[in-house]
Amino acid sequence: MNQQITLDTIIQTHERIKPHIHRTPILTNQTINELVGASIFFKCENFQKIGAFKARGGINAILQIVANKEGKAITTHSSGNHAQAVAFAARLVGLPAYIVMPSNAPQVKKDAVKGYGAEVIECEPNLAARENGVAEVINRTGAVLVHPFDNDRVIAGQATAAKELLEDAGQDHLFDTIFTPVGGGGMLSGTALTVHYLSPQTKVIGCEPEGAADAILSFKTGNVEKAPYIKSVADGLLTNLSERTLAIIREHVSDILTVSDEEIIAAMKLVWERMKIIIEPSSAVPLAVVIKHKDKFAGQKIGIIITGGNVDLGKLPF
């Protein structure tokens, strides 16, 4: 699937998935606004089906697989949120799902995948083991792969979150900058495409942990790079970009900024305490970036996509 993701693609995708997703709320917080000296609008995908934005892309891909009769089972590899999205979407259409998950994925996410009726296949926590696991599933079952981010249908699904953010904020709140986390780049590239089509004056910035800083290197060199080291509390962002997501990001994203785990945890705690909502570490990365660079973004109208709220409450980092 190498077709260009057009505005029509994103609009049609939104219509396709609307019956099966939540239109998540936008929240604001005066204390946080005063702290950073800007007006932040949080698009709360932690309230999405399965607790994360990944439901959008997973549902879009699987609805099209069924409509086009492309297969009778689904597989993917994921540390958690995409795994849950695929399991949920497969149950929605009545197809079996086989999910390859790293052994160190949070237990709460493994349990959720099983709860949606999917089979969890554990593997070593590295990309090669994930891909080998999926290849074995495909050989054994003939399942269709729904890749977590290297898939136009998935990217188009993720793009609908920014579409809702722009629509629901309204013309009175044209954003200066929108921030999203970046792991594999599905959300960041989808957001960048939506903003390019609907609000071209708005900048899009990707936000990444220092302990998984591959996207910032890839952004600079133009090649898919690996992080110098991988160690971060933001477990949802410990993966590389693909050629597909990197191409979109380099064309439509203004910058990628990184933050430390200490800064991520502080931002996560701030949201829990001040906004009274549960967000996972990966979701706190954009706010951590804004706090770190608050002088740069002072006075702006800012959109932040809170990507998910699936945390193991027995293993909080604070």
Disulfide bonds with the S-S distance in Angstrom:
none
